[in-house]
Amino acid sequence: MDAPPAPPRPPLTHRLMAFAHEVVFVYWALLKVMVPALLIVKALEQVGGDKILATWLAPLMALVGLPDTLGLVWAATLLSNIYAGLAVFFTLAADTPVTVAQATVLGSLMLVAHSLPVEGAIAKAAGVSWRATVLIRLGGAIALGALLNLIYRGTGSLEQPITLPWQPPPAADSLAGWALDQLHTLGWILVIITVLMSTLRLLRHLGIERLIHALLTPALRLIGIRGEAANITVIGVTLGLTFGAGLLLKEVRSGTLSRRDVFLTLSFLSLSHSLIEDTLLVLLMGADLSGILWGRLLFALLAIRLLSRLPLNGLARAG
Protein backbone atom coordinates (compact mmCIF):
# COMPACT_ATOMS: atom_id res chain seq x y z
CA MET A 1 0.00 0.00 0.00
CA ASP A 2 1.41 3.35 -0.99
CA ALA A 3 2.20 5.84 1.74
CA PRO A 4 -0.04 8.91 1.81
CA PRO A 5 1.51 11.90 0.07
CA ALA A 6 3.30 14.41 2.25
CA PRO A 7 1.26 17.53 2.99
CA PRO A 8 2.23 20.46 0.76
CA ARG A 9 4.60 23.02 2.24
CA PRO A 10 3.16 26.45 2.95
CA PRO A 11 3.89 29.06 0.27
CA LEU A 12 7.14 30.97 0.63
CA THR A 13 5.31 34.19 1.43
CA HIS A 14 3.50 32.50 4.33
CA ARG A 15 6.76 31.13 5.71
CA LEU A 16 8.43 34.53 5.42
CA MET A 17 5.49 36.18 7.18
CA ALA A 18 5.64 33.58 9.95
CA PHE A 19 9.38 34.18 10.34
CA ALA A 20 8.88 37.96 10.43
CA HIS A 21 6.18 37.53 13.09
CA GLU A 22 8.57 35.37 15.14
CA VAL A 23 11.34 37.98 14.85
CA VAL A 24 9.00 40.79 15.94
CA PHE A 25 7.71 38.71 18.85
CA VAL A 26 11.25 37.99 20.09
CA TYR A 27 12.37 41.58 19.55
CA TRP A 28 9.39 43.02 21.43
CA ALA A 29 10.01 40.67 24.36
CA LEU A 30 13.67 41.74 24.44
CA LEU A 31 12.82 45.44 24.17
CA LYS A 32 10.90 45.13 27.42
CA VAL A 33 14.17 44.01 29.03
CA MET A 34 16.75 46.10 27.16
CA VAL A 35 15.06 49.50 27.39
CA PRO A 36 14.75 49.42 31.22
CA ALA A 37 18.39 48.26 31.43
CA LEU A 38 19.55 51.20 29.28
CA LEU A 39 17.44 53.66 31.29
CA ILE A 40 18.82 52.34 34.59
CA VAL A 41 22.41 52.63 33.35
CA LYS A 42 21.75 56.19 32.14
CA ALA A 43 20.11 57.12 35.45
CA LEU A 44 23.14 55.73 37.28
CA GLU A 45 25.42 57.83 35.08
CA GLN A 46 23.40 60.97 35.79
CA VAL A 47 23.77 60.64 39.57
CA GLY A 48 27.26 59.13 39.57
CA GLY A 49 25.94 55.70 40.49
CA ASP A 50 27.81 54.05 37.63
CA LYS A 51 31.10 55.05 39.25
CA ILE A 52 29.94 53.67 42.61
CA LEU A 53 28.81 50.38 41.05
CA ALA A 54 32.04 50.17 39.04
CA THR A 55 33.97 50.66 42.29
CA TRP A 56 32.07 47.82 43.94
CA LEU A 57 32.72 45.54 40.97
CA ALA A 58 36.35 46.65 40.56
CA PRO A 59 37.85 43.77 42.63
CA LEU A 60 36.06 41.18 40.47
CA MET A 61 36.99 42.98 37.27
CA ALA A 62 40.61 43.15 38.43
CA LEU A 63 40.64 39.36 38.86
CA VAL A 64 39.83 38.92 35.18
CA GLY A 65 41.84 41.87 33.84
CA LEU A 66 38.93 44.06 32.73
CA PRO A 67 38.32 47.82 33.12
CA ASP A 68 35.98 48.73 35.97
CA THR A 69 33.39 50.23 33.60
CA LEU A 70 32.80 46.89 31.87
CA GLY A 71 31.45 45.64 35.18
CA LEU A 72 28.25 47.49 34.27
CA VAL A 73 27.85 45.20 31.25
CA TRP A 74 28.13 42.08 33.38
CA ALA A 75 25.82 43.52 36.06
CA ALA A 76 23.11 44.13 33.43
CA THR A 77 23.65 40.62 32.08
CA LEU A 78 23.47 39.00 35.52
CA LEU A 79 20.20 40.70 36.42
CA SER A 80 18.59 40.51 32.98
CA ASN A 81 20.03 38.66 29.98
CA ILE A 82 22.77 38.72 27.35
CA TYR A 83 20.80 41.04 25.08
CA ALA A 84 20.59 43.66 27.84
CA GLY A 85 24.32 43.28 28.42
CA LEU A 86 24.97 43.72 24.70
CA ALA A 87 22.94 46.92 24.64
CA VAL A 88 24.98 48.33 27.54
CA PHE A 89 28.24 47.12 25.97
CA PHE A 90 27.58 48.83 22.65
CA THR A 91 26.77 52.03 24.56
CA LEU A 92 30.04 51.91 26.52
CA ALA A 93 32.18 50.71 23.59
CA ALA A 94 32.05 54.17 21.99
CA ASP A 95 34.24 55.59 24.78
CA THR A 96 35.99 52.52 26.21
CA PRO A 97 38.88 50.96 24.23
CA VAL A 98 38.45 47.16 24.31
CA THR A 99 40.79 44.48 22.96
CA VAL A 100 39.68 41.16 21.53
CA ALA A 101 41.13 39.43 24.61
CA GLN A 102 39.08 41.66 26.93
CA ALA A 103 35.92 41.15 24.88
CA THR A 104 36.50 37.40 25.03
CA VAL A 105 36.97 37.43 28.80
CA LEU A 106 33.89 39.63 29.27
CA GLY A 107 31.93 37.41 26.89
CA SER A 108 32.88 34.33 28.91
CA LEU A 109 31.59 36.01 32.09
CA MET A 110 28.31 36.83 30.34
CA LEU A 111 27.89 33.35 28.87
CA VAL A 112 28.44 31.51 32.14
CA ALA A 113 26.58 33.89 34.47
CA HIS A 114 23.48 35.65 33.15
CA SER A 115 19.75 35.87 33.91
CA LEU A 116 20.38 34.67 37.47
CA PRO A 117 16.92 35.58 38.88
CA VAL A 118 15.12 33.59 36.16
CA GLU A 119 17.53 30.72 35.56
CA GLY A 120 18.26 30.36 39.28
CA ALA A 121 14.54 29.89 39.93
CA ILE A 122 14.38 27.26 37.17
CA ALA A 123 17.33 25.38 38.67
CA LYS A 124 15.71 25.60 42.11
CA ALA A 125 12.50 24.05 40.76
CA ALA A 126 14.56 21.17 39.35
CA GLY A 127 16.26 20.55 42.71
CA VAL A 128 19.43 22.68 42.84
CA SER A 129 19.53 25.36 45.53
CA TRP A 130 20.03 29.07 44.93
CA ARG A 131 23.27 28.92 46.88
CA ALA A 132 24.68 26.17 44.68
CA THR A 133 23.55 27.92 41.49
CA VAL A 134 25.10 31.25 42.47
CA LEU A 135 28.33 29.57 43.61
CA ILE A 136 28.69 27.51 40.44
CA ARG A 137 27.78 30.27 37.99
CA LEU A 138 29.52 33.25 39.60
CA GLY A 139 32.48 31.19 40.76
CA GLY A 140 32.69 29.42 37.41
CA ALA A 141 32.49 32.70 35.48
CA ILE A 142 35.27 34.32 37.51
CA ALA A 143 37.45 31.20 37.34
CA LEU A 144 37.05 30.88 33.56
CA GLY A 145 37.57 34.62 33.03
CA ALA A 146 40.71 34.62 35.17
CA LEU A 147 42.14 31.59 33.34
CA LEU A 148 41.49 33.13 29.93
CA ASN A 149 43.03 36.42 31.06
CA LEU A 150 46.17 34.61 32.25
CA ILE A 151 46.45 32.70 28.97
CA TYR A 152 45.94 35.73 26.74
CA ARG A 153 48.27 37.95 28.77
CA GLY A 154 50.89 35.23 29.05
CA THR A 155 50.90 34.58 25.31
CA GLY A 156 50.31 38.19 24.26
CA SER A 157 47.50 37.03 21.99
CA LEU A 158 44.28 38.81 20.93
CA GLU A 159 45.62 42.24 21.91
CA GLN A 160 44.24 43.96 18.81
CA PRO A 161 41.22 46.29 19.19
CA ILE A 162 37.80 44.75 18.63
CA THR A 163 35.90 45.18 15.36
CA LEU A 164 32.17 45.73 15.90
CA PRO A 165 29.33 45.20 13.36
CA TRP A 166 28.93 48.98 13.40
CA GLN A 167 30.77 51.80 15.11
CA PRO A 168 28.73 53.16 18.03
CA PRO A 169 28.59 56.97 17.96
CA PRO A 170 30.47 58.88 20.68
CA ALA A 171 28.34 59.45 23.76
CA ALA A 172 26.02 62.43 23.26
CA ASP A 173 26.07 65.31 25.73
CA SER A 174 22.29 65.91 25.77
CA LEU A 175 19.51 63.53 26.80
CA ALA A 176 17.89 63.94 23.37
CA GLY A 177 21.15 62.98 21.66
CA TRP A 178 21.53 60.02 24.01
CA ALA A 179 17.98 58.86 23.22
CA LEU A 180 18.71 58.99 19.47
CA ASP A 181 21.91 56.99 20.00
CA GLN A 182 19.94 54.31 21.87
CA LEU A 183 17.35 54.12 19.10
CA HIS A 184 20.25 53.59 16.68
CA THR A 185 21.63 50.81 18.88
CA LEU A 186 18.23 49.15 19.31
CA GLY A 187 17.68 49.32 15.55
CA TRP A 188 20.94 47.46 14.99
CA ILE A 189 19.92 44.87 17.56
CA LEU A 190 16.78 44.17 15.48
CA VAL A 191 19.07 43.52 12.52
CA ILE A 192 21.23 41.28 14.71
CA ILE A 193 18.23 39.27 15.91
CA THR A 194 16.98 38.78 12.35
CA VAL A 195 20.38 37.55 11.14
CA LEU A 196 20.84 35.38 14.25
CA MET A 197 17.46 33.67 13.91
CA SER A 198 18.08 33.09 10.19
CA THR A 199 21.48 31.57 10.98
CA LEU A 200 20.01 29.29 13.65
CA ARG A 201 17.43 27.97 11.19
CA LEU A 202 20.14 27.32 8.62
CA LEU A 203 22.35 25.50 11.15
CA ARG A 204 19.45 23.30 12.23
CA HIS A 205 18.67 22.54 8.59
CA LEU A 206 22.33 21.52 8.11
CA GLY A 207 22.14 19.16 11.11
CA ILE A 208 24.58 21.01 13.38
CA GLU A 209 22.55 20.10 16.47
CA ARG A 210 22.81 16.38 15.60
CA LEU A 211 26.56 16.80 15.18
CA ILE A 212 26.85 18.43 18.61
CA HIS A 213 24.88 15.53 20.10
CA ALA A 214 27.21 12.97 18.51
CA LEU A 215 30.35 14.78 19.68
CA LEU A 216 29.23 15.62 23.21
CA THR A 217 27.63 12.35 24.32
CA PRO A 218 30.93 10.40 24.69
CA ALA A 219 32.52 13.33 26.55
CA LEU A 220 29.56 13.54 28.93
CA ARG A 221 29.90 9.84 29.74
CA LEU A 222 33.53 10.42 30.71
CA ILE A 223 32.55 13.07 33.27
CA GLY A 224 29.80 10.96 34.86
CA ILE A 225 26.69 12.14 32.97
CA ARG A 226 25.06 9.14 31.30
CA GLY A 227 21.81 7.82 29.91
CA GLU A 228 18.79 10.11 29.94
CA ALA A 229 20.75 12.75 31.86
CA ALA A 230 23.24 12.93 28.96
CA ASN A 231 20.42 13.32 26.43
CA ILE A 232 18.87 16.16 28.43
CA THR A 233 22.28 17.81 28.84
CA VAL A 234 22.85 17.83 25.08
CA ILE A 235 19.39 19.35 24.54
CA GLY A 236 20.18 22.07 27.09
CA VAL A 237 23.57 22.71 25.51
CA THR A 238 21.94 23.37 22.14
CA LEU A 239 18.56 24.87 23.07
CA GLY A 240 19.24 26.49 26.45
CA LEU A 241 19.09 25.92 30.19
CA THR A 242 15.38 26.71 30.44
CA PHE A 243 14.41 24.01 27.95
CA GLY A 244 16.89 21.50 29.37
CA ALA A 245 15.79 22.13 32.95
CA GLY A 246 12.15 21.76 31.92
CA LEU A 247 12.85 18.27 30.58
CA LEU A 248 14.98 17.55 33.63
CA LEU A 249 12.13 18.55 35.95
CA LYS A 250 9.82 16.12 34.12
CA GLU A 251 12.30 13.27 34.63
CA VAL A 252 12.82 14.20 38.29
CA ARG A 253 9.07 13.99 38.95
CA SER A 254 8.89 10.61 37.24
CA GLY A 255 11.77 9.33 39.39
CA THR A 256 13.96 8.47 36.38
CA LEU A 257 16.98 10.51 37.50
CA SER A 258 18.85 10.47 40.79
CA ARG A 259 19.76 13.56 42.81
CA ARG A 260 23.34 13.14 41.64
CA ASP A 261 22.25 13.07 37.97
CA VAL A 262 20.21 16.23 38.46
CA PHE A 263 23.03 18.06 40.20
CA LEU A 264 25.67 17.16 37.61
CA THR A 265 23.38 17.88 34.66
CA LEU A 266 22.28 21.29 35.91
CA SER A 267 25.83 22.15 36.98
CA PHE A 268 27.07 21.44 33.46
CA LEU A 269 24.23 23.42 31.90
CA SER A 270 24.94 26.30 34.29
CA LEU A 271 28.44 26.56 32.83
CA SER A 272 27.67 25.78 29.19
CA HIS A 273 24.26 26.10 27.52
CA SER A 274 22.79 27.64 24.35
CA LEU A 275 26.08 26.80 22.68
CA ILE A 276 24.95 28.12 19.29
CA GLU A 277 22.70 31.13 19.95
CA ASP A 278 24.54 32.69 22.89
CA THR A 279 27.94 32.15 21.29
CA LEU A 280 26.81 33.88 18.09
CA LEU A 281 25.53 36.80 20.17
CA VAL A 282 28.80 37.29 22.03
CA LEU A 283 30.77 37.05 18.78
CA LEU A 284 29.10 40.36 17.88
CA MET A 285 31.09 42.00 20.70
CA GLY A 286 34.32 41.13 18.89
CA ALA A 287 35.08 38.15 21.13
CA ASP A 288 37.11 35.14 19.97
CA LEU A 289 35.84 31.56 19.73
CA SER A 290 38.92 30.27 21.54
CA GLY A 291 37.44 31.48 24.82
CA ILE A 292 33.69 31.82 24.39
CA LEU A 293 33.21 28.41 22.74
CA TRP A 294 36.16 26.05 23.09
CA GLY A 295 37.46 27.44 26.38
CA ARG A 296 33.99 27.51 27.93
CA LEU A 297 33.16 23.97 26.80
CA LEU A 298 36.49 22.53 27.99
CA PHE A 299 36.18 24.39 31.31
CA ALA A 300 32.65 23.00 31.84
CA LEU A 301 33.79 19.43 31.10
CA LEU A 302 36.76 19.66 33.49
CA ALA A 303 34.75 21.37 36.24
CA ILE A 304 31.98 18.76 36.14
CA ARG A 305 34.55 15.98 36.03
CA LEU A 306 35.86 17.30 39.35
CA LEU A 307 32.34 17.62 40.78
CA SER A 308 31.50 14.07 39.72
CA ARG A 309 34.28 12.79 41.97
CA LEU A 310 32.63 14.26 45.06
CA PRO A 311 30.76 11.82 47.33
CA LEU A 312 26.98 11.73 47.02
CA ASN A 313 26.41 13.30 50.43
CA GLY A 314 28.71 16.17 49.44
CA LEU A 315 26.59 16.73 46.36
CA ALA A 316 23.44 16.69 48.44
CA ARG A 317 24.78 19.41 50.70
CA ALA A 318 25.98 21.47 47.74
CA GLY A 319 22.66 21.12 45.92
N, C-alpha and C positions, 0 to 999 in steps of 0.2 A: 504494500500500500504506500502510495507516495505521501511524503510529508507535506503538510499544509504550507502554502507559500508564505514567506516572511512578510510581515506587514510593511507597507511602503514607508519609507523615511519621510519625515515632514519636509516640506519645501525649504529651500535654503533661506528664504526670507523669514520664515517662521523661526528657524533655528537661530538666525542672527538676532531677531527680535527677542527671543528667549534669553540669548546670551547678554544682550544689552540690558534687559530687565534685571538679570542676575548681577551684572556689574553695578548698576545703579543701586540695587538693594544693598550690596556689600558696601559701596561707597557711602551711602546715607548712614548706615550703621556705624561706620568708622568716623564720619564727620561728627557724630554725637559724642565721640570720645576725643578726637583730635582737637576740635575747636575749644572745648573747656581746658584741655591741657595747654594749648597755646595762650589762652587768656590768663590762666594761672601763672604761667612763666612770665608773661608780660607784667602782670600785677606785682609779682615778686621783684622784677627789675625796677619798677616804678618806686617801690618803697625800700629798695636795697636788700630785699629778702633773698635774692639770688646769690648775693655775696655771702650772706649768713649760711644758706644751705650749702653753698660750695665749700665754705669753711668746715662745716660739719662732715661733709663727704671727703674732704681733702685727704685724711689718713688712708681711706680705702683707695682713692684714686692714686695716691703715692705708691701703694703696694703694687699697682699694675702699670705704673709709669704713664699715667694720663694727666692732662691739665685739670685743675679743679673744676673749671666751668663745664667740662663734659660730664661731670657728675649729675648735672641737671637732666641730661639725656637719659641716663640710666634710671634716675629717680622717676621720670615720667614713664619709662618703660616698666619699671617695677610695679607702679601703682595702676597703670592702664594696660597698654600693649605695645608691640613693636612699632605699629603705625604711629602712635602718639610720640614715641621716642624718635622716629624718623623725622616727624614734623619739627620737633624741637631741634634735632641735629642740623637739619637744613637751615634753620633760622640762625643757629650759632656759627655754622660753617662759614658764613660770609665774613666774620671777623676773627675767627679762631683758626690759625694754621694747623692742619692735621696731616700727619703722614699716613701712608698705607698701613704701617705697623700699628700705629695708634688706632686707626679705624678698625683694624682686625681685632685688636684687643677689646676695644669698646663693643664691637659687634659680638664677640664671644660672651661678654657680660650680658648683653641684651638677649642673646639666644638661650642662654642657660637660665637666667632669672628674669622673668617678665610676667605680667598679669598675676601677681601673687595673690591678691584677694580672691580672684575667680578660680584660678587653677589650684590654689591651696584648698579652697572649699571642696573642689571636685576630688582632690586626693583624700581629704578628710572623709568624704562620703564613702570612698572605696576602702578605707581602713588605715590610712597613714596620717599620723597626727600633724597638726600645724607646726609643732616644734621640729619634727623630723623634716617636714617639707622645707621650712625656712632654712634649717641647718644645711640640708643637702644642696638646695638651689643657691643660696647666697654663698655658702662655703665653697661649693663647687665652682661657681662663677669666679670668685676671687682667686681660687687655686689655679683654675685654667688660665685666667687673665695674667696672673703673675708668671706662670710657666711660659706662656707665649711671649711676654715682655722680656723675660730673661733670654729666651732663644733668639728673638729678633735683635735685641741689643748686643748679645754676645757675638752674633754672626754679622751684625751690621746690615742686615737685609731689610727690605721694604721701607727704606728711609725716604723714598721719594714722596712728594706731595700727592694727595688723593686727586683723582679725576672724577667729578660728579656728572650725572646725566645733564645737568644744566648748572650754570653759575648763579648761586643765590645773590641777589642784589645786596650791596652794603646796607647795614641797618639804617632805617630812616629815622630822622630826628623827631618828626611829628607823629601823633597817634594815627592821623589819616594816612600818612605814608606807610606806617607800620601795617595798618589794616590792608592796604593794597598789596604790600609784600606778601602777607599771609594768604591772600586770595590767589596770588601767583603761585605760591608754594602748594596750596591745596589743589589748584588746577593741575599742576604737574603730578600730584599724587593720584589724581583720577587717571591720568595717562599711564602712570606706573601700574595701577591696579588692573587696568584693561590689558596691558601687555603681560602682566604676571598671570592673570587668569587664562589668557590665550596660551601662554607657554605651558601652564600646568595641564591644560587639555591636550596639547600636543604631546607632552611627555607621557601622559597616561595612554594616549593612542599608540605611542611607540613601545609601550610595555616597560617603562622605566621602573614602575612600582613592583612589577614581578621580578625584575632584575635585583632590586634592593632586597626583596624577600629571599631570593636564592642566595645572595651573598651574605646576608646578616644571620640567617638561621643557624649555620654551623658555628659562627662566632658567639652567638647567644648561648648555645649549648655549652661552650667552653667556660663561660662565666657563671653557669648554674641556672640559666633560664631555659626551661625545656617545655615540650609539649604545647598545651593550649596557651600557657603563659608566653611562650616564644612567639606564637602566632599573633597574640594580642599586642605584644611589644612591637612587632614589625608593622602592624596596622597603625599603632600610635606614632611610630617613627616617621611613617609616610603621611598620615592624615592629621596627626596632632594629638596632644595629650588628652583633650576633652573627649574625642572620639574613642581613643584607646581606653581611657578610664571608664567610659560608659560601658564598653564591652566587659571590662574587668569587673565592674560592679555587678553585672549580670551573672558572671561566673562565680563571684564570691557568694551571692545569694543562693546560687544553686549548689554550693558546696564543692564545686569542681576544683578550686584552687586553694592551696594552703596559705596561711598567714605569711610564710616565708616567700612563696611565689608572688603574692601581692606586693610585699615590700620591695623585693628585688625588681619586679616589673615596673612599678611606679617610680622607683629610684632611678632606673635607667631612663625612663621617659622624662623624668624631671630634668635630666642632664642633656638629653638628645631626643627631640621630637620635631615634627613638621620639617623633616630634613630637606624637603624640596622647597616648599613655599617660603619658610622663614629664611632659609639660606639665600634664596634669590632676592628677598627684600634687603637683607643686610649687604649683599653685593652692591646695591645701589649707593651705599655709603662710601664705596671705594675700598672695601675690605677685601682681603685675599682668602681664597679657598683653603690655603694651607692651614689656617687657624679656624675659620668659621665652619668648615666642613670636616676635613680630615683630622685636624687637631681635636675638635669637639667630639667626634665619633670615637677616636682612639682613647681620649680621656674618659669618656663614659664607660667604655668597655673595661678599662683598667680599674676605674673606681668601683664598678659593680663587681668585678672579680675580687677585689679586696673585701667588699661588703659580704659577698657570698661565703667567705671563709669565717665570718663571725658565727658564734653559736646561736641556736634558735632563740634562746632566752634573751640574748643580747639584741637580736632583731626585734623581739617583742617589746623590749623597753624602748628601743629607738623609735619604733613605729607607733 
